[in-house]
Amino acid sequence: MSTKRTYYRYSTSQQRKLLFEIWEKTGKVTQACQKAHVSRRLFYYWKSRFEEKGYAGLEEFDSRAAQHLNKKDEHIEQKVLDLKKGNADWGKRRIAEELAKANNWTPIVSANTVRRILRSAGLWRDGGEEKKRSAPRRSSSSGTT
């Protein structure tokens, strides 16, 4: 038996319908999965929905989109904005550290979350800052003339 795993794309409603039709006729999960070109894992994922709603339940599809954004509470966002407005020269790390310091050194937000909050409020400059660059390369040729 091969140890290589087979990759299956997202299933279609036709595949799921075929899967459960074959399973009902034969009672064999492996055979149904092979005929429908889906994994056993997918069969067991959809089985409870099939038993609950029948073939109509196989038509429904859960969205793969994020169900919620990683949004912080309004009062935390307001603290970030207040710190930036009161200290214009502070960057994202400094603001995150100041919030942690006020919270008994327990981090509340990451530096990148601070940047996201400031960007959405229009207080973060993108691209205007120069990127850090490494020291210029030296040529390896000897200075013989």
C-alpha positions as CSV (number, residue, x, y, z in Angstrom):
1,M,0.0,0.0,0.0
2,S,1.3,3.5,-0.9
3,T,2.1,5.9,1.9
4,K,1.6,8.9,-0.4
5,R,-1.6,10.7,0.5
6,T,-4.1,11.6,-2.2
7,Y,-5.1,15.3,-2.5
8,Y,-8.8,15.9,-2.9
9,R,-10.1,19.3,-4.1
10,Y,-13.2,20.8,-2.4
11,S,-16.2,18.6,-3.1
12,T,-19.1,19.6,-5.2
13,S,-22.7,19.0,-4.3
14,Q,-22.9,16.4,-7.1
15,Q,-20.0,14.5,-5.6
16,R,-21.6,14.5,-2.1
17,K,-24.9,13.3,-3.5
18,L,-23.2,10.5,-5.4
19,L,-21.2,9.6,-2.3
20,F,-24.3,9.1,-0.1
21,E,-26.3,7.4,-2.9
22,I,-23.6,4.8,-3.2
23,W,-23.2,4.5,0.5
24,E,-27.0,3.9,1.0
25,K,-27.0,1.2,-1.8
26,T,-23.8,-0.7,-0.7
27,G,-23.3,0.3,2.9
28,K,-19.6,0.5,2.2
29,V,-17.9,3.8,3.0
30,T,-14.6,3.1,1.2
31,Q,-16.3,2.0,-2.0
32,A,-18.6,5.1,-2.0
33,C,-15.6,7.4,-1.4
34,Q,-13.6,5.8,-4.3
35,K,-16.6,6.2,-6.7
36,A,-17.2,9.8,-5.7
37,H,-13.5,10.7,-5.6
38,V,-13.6,12.1,-2.1
39,S,-11.8,11.2,1.1
40,R,-13.3,9.1,4.0
41,R,-12.7,12.2,6.2
42,L,-15.1,14.2,4.0
43,F,-17.7,11.4,4.2
44,Y,-17.7,11.6,8.0
45,Y,-17.7,15.4,7.9
46,W,-20.9,15.4,5.8
47,K,-22.5,12.3,7.4
48,S,-24.2,14.1,10.3
49,R,-25.6,16.8,8.1
50,F,-26.9,14.1,5.7
51,E,-28.6,12.2,8.5
52,E,-30.1,15.4,9.9
53,K,-31.3,17.1,6.6
54,G,-31.1,14.5,3.9
55,Y,-29.9,15.3,0.4
56,A,-31.0,18.9,0.8
57,G,-28.4,19.3,3.5
58,L,-25.6,18.3,1.0
59,E,-26.4,21.3,-1.1
60,E,-25.7,23.8,1.6
61,F,-22.1,24.9,1.9
62,D,-20.2,26.6,4.7
63,S,-18.3,29.6,3.7
64,R,-14.5,29.4,3.9
65,A,-14.3,33.2,4.5
66,A,-13.2,34.4,7.9
67,Q,-16.2,34.4,10.3
68,H,-14.9,37.4,12.3
69,L,-12.2,39.9,11.9
70,N,-9.5,40.0,14.5
71,K,-10.9,43.3,15.8
72,K,-9.9,44.7,19.2
73,D,-12.3,46.3,21.6
74,E,-13.2,49.9,21.0
75,H,-11.6,51.1,24.3
76,I,-8.3,49.5,23.3
77,E,-8.4,51.1,19.9
78,Q,-9.2,54.4,21.5
79,K,-6.2,54.0,23.9
80,V,-3.9,53.3,20.9
81,L,-5.2,56.4,19.1
82,D,-4.9,58.6,22.2
83,L,-1.3,57.5,22.7
84,K,-0.4,58.2,19.1
85,K,-2.1,61.6,19.1
86,G,-0.4,62.6,22.4
87,N,3.0,61.3,21.3
88,A,3.4,61.7,17.5
89,D,6.9,60.4,17.4
90,W,6.1,57.0,19.0
91,G,6.0,54.0,16.8
92,K,4.0,50.8,16.9
93,R,6.3,49.0,19.3
94,R,6.5,51.8,21.8
95,I,2.7,52.2,21.9
96,A,2.3,48.4,22.3
97,E,4.8,48.5,25.2
98,E,3.2,51.4,26.9
99,L,-0.2,49.6,26.8
100,A,1.5,46.5,28.3
101,K,3.2,48.6,30.9
102,A,-0.1,50.1,32.0
103,N,-1.5,46.5,32.2
104,N,1.1,45.2,34.6
105,W,3.4,44.2,31.7
106,T,0.8,41.9,30.2
107,P,0.6,42.5,26.5
108,I,-2.7,43.7,25.2
109,V,-2.0,44.2,21.5
110,S,0.9,43.3,19.2
111,A,2.9,46.0,17.4
112,N,1.3,45.0,14.1
113,T,-2.2,45.3,15.6
114,V,-1.2,48.8,16.7
115,R,-0.1,49.5,13.1
116,R,-3.4,48.2,11.7
117,I,-5.4,50.4,14.1
118,L,-3.4,53.4,13.2
119,R,-3.6,52.7,9.5
120,S,-7.4,52.4,9.6
121,A,-7.5,55.8,11.5
122,G,-5.2,57.4,8.9
123,L,-2.4,57.9,11.4
124,W,0.1,55.5,9.9
125,R,2.3,56.4,7.0
126,D,2.9,53.6,4.5
127,G,5.9,53.7,2.2
128,G,7.0,57.1,3.2
129,E,9.6,55.7,5.5
130,E,12.9,54.4,4.2
131,K,13.6,50.7,4.6
132,K,16.6,49.6,6.5
133,R,19.4,48.5,4.3
134,S,22.5,46.5,5.0
135,A,25.9,48.0,4.8
136,P,27.3,48.5,1.2
137,R,29.2,45.6,-0.1
138,R,32.9,45.9,-0.4
139,S,34.6,44.6,-3.5
140,S,36.8,41.6,-3.0
141,S,39.4,42.6,-5.6
142,S,42.8,43.5,-4.3
143,G,44.1,47.0,-4.9
144,T,47.1,46.0,-7.0
145,T,48.1,48.3,-9.8
